[in-house]
Amino acid sequence: MQILRCAQDDSLPGFFNYGRAGRKISERFRENHFKRQEASMAINKHQAADASIQAKLKLQRSPKWPEVERAFRTKNPNCLACTENQQLNVHHMYPFHYVVLCGRPDLELDPRNLITLCTREDEEHHLLLGHLDDFESYNPQVETFIQTYKDRPASQIKGDAAWQTARGGKPKHVELMSPEDKEQFKAMLDGKFPADPAIVKEAEEARQSLSKTSAPPEVPGSSAVAGPLAAKSSA
């Protein structure tokens, strides 16, 4: 009778390992295991950045956002800049904290302001193309950049002179915008995305339902409000 030996790696479940077939199963499980770990780390990093921005600016996501996010991802299940369909982010071309603080909170929920980008560590199309490597800012040319850098890994994107120039001239953080800056920004949004009455009403009702005394989300792993560095990936 053949003796079966359990895998010795304590980080993996104790399935039986025997012969060549067993080694293949083990290798496949390890690969999937580390892919899940990578996806979890990417999600946590993006969630931490989002929470940091909300805490810093004393904002909250609309209660309707999770529903809108799920619906959009169902209809748009792939990164626009590559073929990734697992590690994804529903990205606001004009970030929610900008549209809320500049007078167009409905655009947090408007599909016209949304695109799907990946969060894979080796590509980071959400961070690099959507935010120019700074979660507190955004890329006003994101749709053009998606075509320019389609299927390129993060290392190639960050090494490209045009991307570096755009990163150096990225839009100022919303808290640094003057009242005139905000008026101009809103006028641009109004021209590009004429208000949809149904979405405006939905957004207003959702925000009215937020408790006035509720605190913005705490940054994961910290009891203090994180600074700008926490909202920017070092990748």
ABEGO torsion letter per residue (X at the ends): XBBBBBBABAABBBBBBBEAAAAAAAAAAAAAAAAAAAAAAAAAAAAAAAAAAAAAAGBBBBAAAAAAAAAAAAABABBAABABAABBBBBBABBAAAAAAAGBAAAAABAAABBBBBABAAAGAAAAAAAGGBAABBBAAAAAAAAAABGBBAAAAAABAAAAAAAAABBBBAAABBAAAAAAAAAAAAAABBBBAAAAAAAAAAAAABBAABBBBBBBGBABBBBAAAABBAX
